[in-house]
């Protein structure tokens, strides 16, 4: 039996569902994404997906990894961002996070990894953008940062009309502090200053966007996403313009609504 939201609403085009806790939220999101994947594979023979890598995704990814009746050999997977300059085996690397939490468990047919160790980061952006062009994205599975970012599109670098699909960005301090709050790094000095990211237009071209945002540290960003004007001061407000986006919250992240 699928988890049921305590409350649901629309903000512009964005559907919002609020659950009692992050476990129920993650279960509901995982079940919904799994069902969408089954339908697309049945209709088209494959599904192209982009995944976020963050502790906020843990419950969702665990549910998705355990979903029955999914032919993962028909899945083409991307991830939406990656740090520049971490060692290839660093546990904080987003590709490594997704290997541990999903890819090594379900073995997708194809996984395209962003290479944060590439000697020419701009060339790596072009390589990844070309792959995205070859494989139009069906489903984005996202989170929202404490500063309202989508992927690593922090407010200073977010562009709703970005001409690029993948770019090099400098991470703002709020974003880097979040990585410390999440327990991914011991202190701010350990967090990389630059990253590769899919841009807002690249994410918004997906046919469906599922966004999982649990926890009290995200309450202010959720409030800004849903109650403020749409703009790059809070990049996640772009979700309100997408025709097939859904935002999953728990009581903690929805506390200021």
MITIVEX-122924 format. One record per residue (C-alpha): x, y, z. Coordinates in steps of 0.001 Angstrom, whole numbers. Layout:
N
         u         v         w
         X         Y         Z
...
***
This chain:
257
         u         v         w
         0         0         0
      1484      3306     -1076
      2108      5923      1602
      -554      8619      1622
       234     12318      2083
     -1171     14155      5074
     -1742     17139      2821
     -1419     17972      -865
     -1681     21224     -2796
      -655     22961     -5997
      1558     26046     -6182
      1294     27294     -9759
      1896     24074    -11759
      3864     22322     -9007
      2129     19572     -7058
      3217     19397     -3401
      2701     16382     -1126
      3458     16488      2610
      4078     13276      4576
      4317     12531      8297
      8045     11761      8199
     10924     11329      5801
     10536      7552      5666
      6946      7821      4427
      7961     10626      2077
     10820      8595       585
      8635      5517       234
      5906      7439     -1592
      8398      9098     -3933
     10189      5834     -4653
      6938      4043     -5418
      5785      6841     -7726
      9062      6951     -9657
      9169      3166     -9951
      5661      3140    -11424
      6575      5882    -13910
      9676      3898    -14921
      7650       722    -15470
      5194      2585    -17672
      7886      4246    -19776
      9822      1019    -20243
      6625      -714    -21312
      5792      2089    -23766
      9235      2938    -25146
     11558       111    -24215
     13800      2279    -22038
     13866      5238    -19649
     16492      7994    -19302
     16981      9350    -15778
     19009     11940    -13890
     19692     11394    -10187
     20676     13730     -7369
     23226     12510     -4829
     22624     13682     -1255
     21536     12301      2117
     18100     13816      1457
     17638     11135     -1202
     18462      8129       989
     14940      6924      1756
     13793      7506     -1802
     16753      5648     -3299
     16330      2728      -891
     12692      2370     -1924
     13546      2608     -5608
     16345        54     -5315
     13934     -2410     -3681
     11079     -1867     -6161
      9849     -5016     -7843
      9150     -5512    -11526
     11683     -2960    -12775
     13960     -3935    -15659
     16999     -1850    -14828
     18778     -3093    -17935
     16478      -689    -19825
     17611      2339    -17767
     20073      4990    -18977
     21281      6928    -15920
     23014     10270    -15432
     23842     12238    -12313
     23187     15940    -12090
     26395     17327    -10587
     29874     16461     -9366
     32649     18121     -7392
     35809     19172     -9188
     39097     17914     -7805
     38125     15230     -5302
     40084     11971     -5543
     38365      9457     -7796
     37612      7170     -4837
     36406      9930     -2459
     33197      8785      -729
     31789     12328     -1073
     31904     12103     -4863
     28381     12078     -6198
     29037      9293     -8679
     30409      7192     -5821
     27384      8048     -3646
     25030      6843     -6377
     27065      3687     -6887
     26673      2821     -3188
     23016      3768     -2834
     21636      2663     -6191
     23744      1695     -9182
     25686     -1190     -7572
     22394     -2561     -6223
     20307     -2470     -9407
     22880     -2409    -12259
     21344       -12    -14799
     21933      -838    -18445
     24034      2313    -18946
     25408      4846    -16448
     27078      8017    -17692
     29300      9465    -14966
     30430     13073    -14720
     34211     13116    -14282
     35271     15619    -11641
     38917     14650    -12194
     38891     15543    -15909
     41980     17619    -16788
     39779     20023    -18798
     36501     20620    -16898
     35018     22696    -19720
     35641     19844    -22174
     34030     17445    -19705
     30951     19690    -19638
     30743     19569    -23428
     31140     15773    -23428
     28336     15303    -20904
     26066     17820    -22645
     26482     15886    -25891
     25432     12675    -24129
     22343     14405    -22726
     21467     15593    -26211
     21697     12011    -27487
     19497     10768    -24620
     16615     13189    -23909
     15760     12896    -20216
     12489     11347    -19126
     12777     11638    -15335
     14802     13902    -13052
     15048     12852     -9391
     16139     15955     -7511
     16570     17652     -4166
     16604     21294     -3096
     19558     22858     -1301
     19445     24981      1834
     20000     28010      -426
     17243     26887     -2805
     19604     25431     -5379
     18717     22771     -7933
     21733     20599     -8705
     24649     23005     -8107
     22818     25995     -9562
     23293     28240     -6536
     21573     31660     -6622
     24716     33539     -7815
     25183     31270    -10854
     21659     30028    -11636
     20261     31088    -15013
     16773     30090    -16113
     17809     30821    -19717
     21287     29313    -19540
     22664     28597    -23041
     24650     25672    -21641
     23340     22287    -20486
     26367     21505    -18291
     28747     24060    -16826
     31504     24712    -14291
     30294     26639    -11233
     31770     28170     -8107
     29857     26997     -5041
     28550     29631     -2663
     29260     29400      1068
     25724     28371      2056
     25910     25477      -371
     29313     24406       920
     28166     24667      4547
     25251     22391      3736
     27749     19665      2860
     29162     20037      6390
     25658     20044      7945
     24880     16846      6016
     27947     15181      7519
     29641     14754      4153
     32719     16822      5081
     34283     17595      8489
     34586     21354      7938
     34111     24106      5357
     37748     24065      4291
     37396     20440      3181
     34506     21157       803
     35511     21743     -2832
     34936     25260     -4141
     33945     24317     -7701
     31763     21716     -9371
     30221     20551    -12632
     26439     20824    -12863
     23515     20350    -15176
     21903     23744    -15670
     18321     24752    -14924
     17191     24475    -18586
     18754     20998    -18862
     16815     19845    -15799
     13573     21535    -16823
     13533     19777    -20209
     12864     16461    -18480
      9370     15105    -18999
      8897     14526    -15262
     10628     15960    -12194
     10338     14319     -8772
     11893     16381     -5967
     12471     14937     -2489
     13133     17446       295
     12996     16194      3899
     14287     17658      7143
     14221     20828      9250
     17300     22370      7594
     15326     22643      4340
     12259     24417      5794
     13381     27923      4830
     14269     26858      1281
     10900     25126       912
      9103     28258      2086
     11050     30372      -417
     10363     27856     -3195
      6609     27864     -2653
      5715     31299     -1324
      8154     33744     -2930
      8396     35074     -6474
      9817     32837     -9191
     13428     33801     -9815
     17065     32832     -9485
     17260     34168     -5906
     15703     30738     -5187
     16463     28520     -8193
     14002     25824     -7066
     11120     28195     -7844
     11638     27117    -11475
      9813     23909    -10543
      6570     25878    -10333
      6693     26340    -14124
      7066     22645    -14975
      3908     20831    -16133
      4863     17477    -14569
      6768     18265    -11375
      5988     17024     -7886
      7605     18095     -4608
      7712     15589     -1726
      8045     17049      1780
      7896     15797      5346
      6486     17677      8341
      9911     19107      9165
     10637     20563      5733
      7035     21858      5474
      7060     23431      8929
      7072     27038      7694
      4239     26647      5184
***
